[in-house]
């Protein structure tokens, strides 16, 4: 019960790593507050978790929605102890594809804007909304979802890599700015994780991804949730401004 009675906000909490994190946190005694754009799945999960769990339909790119969510949580629960900035999207495509002396395709501006809006601005919005409450209560934890792509880059993911590099930059900056208020900020970089979406990929592709990982298999959402749980707990009370990879030892390109 490492998170007993801690109020923990999780964005993108209706599925995948967010869902696994919600389940883990609830099992550790937390009062879990989910937000997602998937209302049906989010409400169902909150009902399943019990222990004061709740769900809010929130678009993290919308500052007004985010602020209203956080304000309501503080009013309802009295405090906010942990924010997991988990919500994220991909819209992959080559930066420029050049063939036979001409450009045949390139990453569209709308794909760039959408990924940056959710993955970078969304993290900014949510963190900025919770920080005043954390300062008032003299402490808190912010955990940001980056990616191994945010460490090494990746083919066809200019937009996604830019946001995940950016998340690490924000994490390090906020850890410096907010540490004096006893607010710890860290980032987690998942590798290839078997989320519901990934499991729908062809078996051949999954086998190839596993082969790139020194441990020889892909991770589970619970592997990332366990790291979030430790970082959110008092056991990690002196861990601040760091980036932890949960990737089975993988280095892209090997």
Residue, then its C-alpha position, 0 to 999 in steps of 0.5 A: x500500500x505504498x500509495x495509500x490515500x494519495x490522489x493520483x491523476x492519470x491522463x490517457x488512463x482508459x487503455x494500455x499503459x495508462x490502464x495498467x498504471x491505474x490498476x496498479x495504483x489502485x491496488x497500492x491504495x491510491x485514489x485514482x482519477x482518470x482522464x481520457x477522450x474514450x469515455x466508455x472505457x474510462x468510466x468502466x475502468x473507474x467503476x472497476x477500480x473502486x476506492x474513490x476512483x473517478x473518470x473525467x472526459x478531458x482533451x489534454x490539448x484544451x487548457x480550459x478542460x484541463x484546468x476545470x478537471x484539476x480544479x474539480x479534483x482539488x475541490x472533491x479530494x482536497x489535494x492532488x499528489x501525483x500526475x502521470x502525463x501518460x496521454x500520447x498519440x502517433x502519426x507516423x510517416x517519412x519526413x521526406x520520401x525522395x525517389x527517382x529525382x523527386x519528392x513522392x511524399x512527406x510528413x504532413x503538417x497536420x500529422x506534425x501539429x496533432x502529435x505535438x499538440x497532444x504529446x507536448x502541449x498536453x503534458x505542458x497543460x496538465x503539469x501547469x494546471x496541477x503545480x499551483x496545488x502542489x506548491x500550496x500543499x508543499x509537495x507532489x510528483x509529476x511523471x512524464x511519459x517519454x519513450x526510447x524514441x525520445x532518446x535515440x530517434x526512430x525511422x518515420x517518427x520525426x513528430x513523435x521523436x521531437x515530442x518525446x525528446x521535448x518531454x525529457x527537456x521539460x522534465x529536467x527543467x521542471x525538476x530544477x524549478x520545482x524541486x524547492x517546492x518538494x515537487x519531484x519530476x521524472x520521465x519514463x521511457x518505455x520500449x516496445x510494450x505489448x499494449x492492446x494496440x500493439x498486440x493487433x500487429x502481425x505476429x511477424x512484426x512482433x517477433x521482429x520487435x522482440x528480436x531487437x530487445x536483448x531480453x528477447x521479448x517485449x514488455x508488458x504495460x505492467x512493467x511500466x506501471x511498476x516503475x511509475x508506482x515506485x517513482x510515485x511512492x516515498x521510496x523514490x523520495x530522492x529521485x528527481x530530474x531523471x529519465x528511466x528506460x523500461x525497454x529490456x535493454x534495447x538500443x534502437x538499430x541493434 
